[in-house]
Structures are given as structure tokens and as C-alpha cells.
Amino acid sequence: MSMTSTTLPQPVRPSLRKDGLISLWGRLRYRQPEAYDTWLQERDMTIITATLMRLSERQLNRLGMSHMTLALDVEDLALRAQRDARISKEVLELVQDDAPESHAIAAE
């Protein structure tokens, strides 16, 4: 007695992007690029803060941070990184300029 079983093909599910379902939700909810970028930055700051909260007070002190002011410390760190990136971009633009005056300004 032989039994033949028929297997139905499994439906192909669309794969989510590498950031997963939460990223998909964010892109759908915030369709304007500026709104999505703002949401993404807030999500990243929350994840960074939550990760740093796992450290002990001693470990945070080595980084110049504290549990009491951690959210402010992370925000300050992000603002400093943005400012440094902006300054670096401006310096590179001055150095790449072919005019000799700009080299003197960049050297100052």
C-alpha cells in the first residue's frame, strides 16, 4: 500500500529590509524624508541611551557620563559629533579649494 503525499508550495513571504519590521513601520508612517530621518535619529538616541544604561556608574564615569544625566550626555555627544562633522567638512572644502588664500585661512 503506497501513500503519496502532496505538499503544497509554501507561499513566498516578502523579506523585510535589514532593519526589520520597526524600520518598515517608520518608513510607512513618516513618508517625508525629513520626518523619517528625525524619527530614525530619535530611535537611535533611545537605543544608545538604553545600551549605556547597562553600564555601571564607574564605567560611565570613565566616559565622563552619569546615570543621572545620561540622556543629556548622549544628546550632547550627538550634537558635538554633528558640529565636528560640519567643521571637518568646511575645513576639507577650504583645503580642496585651489585658491592660495583659502590655504592660509585653513592653516589659521
C-alpha positions in Angstrom: 0.0 0.0 0.0 1.7 3.2 -1.1 0.7 6.6 0.1 1.5 9.6 -1.8 1.5 12.8 0.0 1.2 16.0 -1.9 2.9 19.0 -0.4 1.6 22.4 -1.3 4.2 25.0 -2.1 4.8 27.4 0.8 3.9 31.0 0.0 6.8 33.2 -0.5 6.9 35.9 2.1 8.4 39.2 1.1 11.6 39.7 3.0 11.9 42.7 5.3 14.7 45.1 4.9 17.7 44.7 7.1 16.4 47.0 9.8 13.4 44.8 10.3 9.7 45.4 10.9 10.2 48.5 13.1 12.1 50.3 10.3 9.4 49.3 7.8 6.8 50.8 10.1 8.8 54.0 10.5 9.2 54.4 6.7 5.4 53.9 6.2 4.4 56.3 9.0 6.9 59.0 8.1 6.8 59.2 4.4 8.6 62.6 4.2 12.3 62.1 4.3 12.8 64.7 7.0 10.2 63.2 9.3 11.7 59.7 8.8 15.2 61.0 9.5 14.0 62.7 12.7 12.3 59.5 13.8 15.3 57.4 13.0 17.6 59.8 14.9 15.2 59.7 18.0 15.1 55.9 17.8 18.9 55.7 17.6 19.4 58.0 20.6 17.0 55.9 22.6 18.8 52.7 21.7 22.2 54.3 22.5 20.9 55.6 25.9 19.4 52.2 26.8 22.7 50.5 25.9 24.7 52.9 28.0 22.3 52.4 30.9 23.6 48.9 31.2 27.0 50.2 32.3 27.8 50.7 35.9 28.2 54.2 37.3 32.0 53.6 37.5 32.1 52.7 33.8 30.0 55.7 32.8 32.3 58.0 34.9 35.2 56.8 32.8 33.4 58.2 29.8 32.5 61.4 31.6 28.9 60.4 32.0 26.5 59.6 34.8 23.2 57.7 35.1 21.5 60.8 36.4 22.3 62.9 33.3 22.7 60.1 30.7 20.0 61.3 28.3 21.5 64.8 28.3 25.0 63.4 28.0 24.0 61.3 24.9 22.3 64.4 23.4 25.4 66.5 24.0 27.6 63.8 22.5 25.4 63.7 19.3 25.5 67.5 19.0 29.2 67.5 19.3 29.6 64.8 16.7 27.4 66.8 14.3 29.3 70.0 15.0 32.7 68.2 14.4 31.4 66.7 11.2 30.3 70.1 9.9 33.6 71.7 10.9 35.6 68.9 9.2 33.5 69.3 6.0 34.2 73.1 6.0 37.9 72.5 6.5 38.1 69.9 3.7 36.3 72.3 1.4 38.8 75.1 2.2 41.8 72.8 1.7 40.5 71.4 -1.6 39.9 74.9 -3.0 42.7 75.8 -5.5 42.9 79.4 -4.4 46.0 80.1 -2.3 44.1 82.4 0.1 41.9 79.6 1.3 45.0 77.6 2.3 46.2 80.4 4.5 42.7 80.6 6.1 42.6 76.9 6.7 46.1 77.0 8.3 44.9 79.5 10.8 
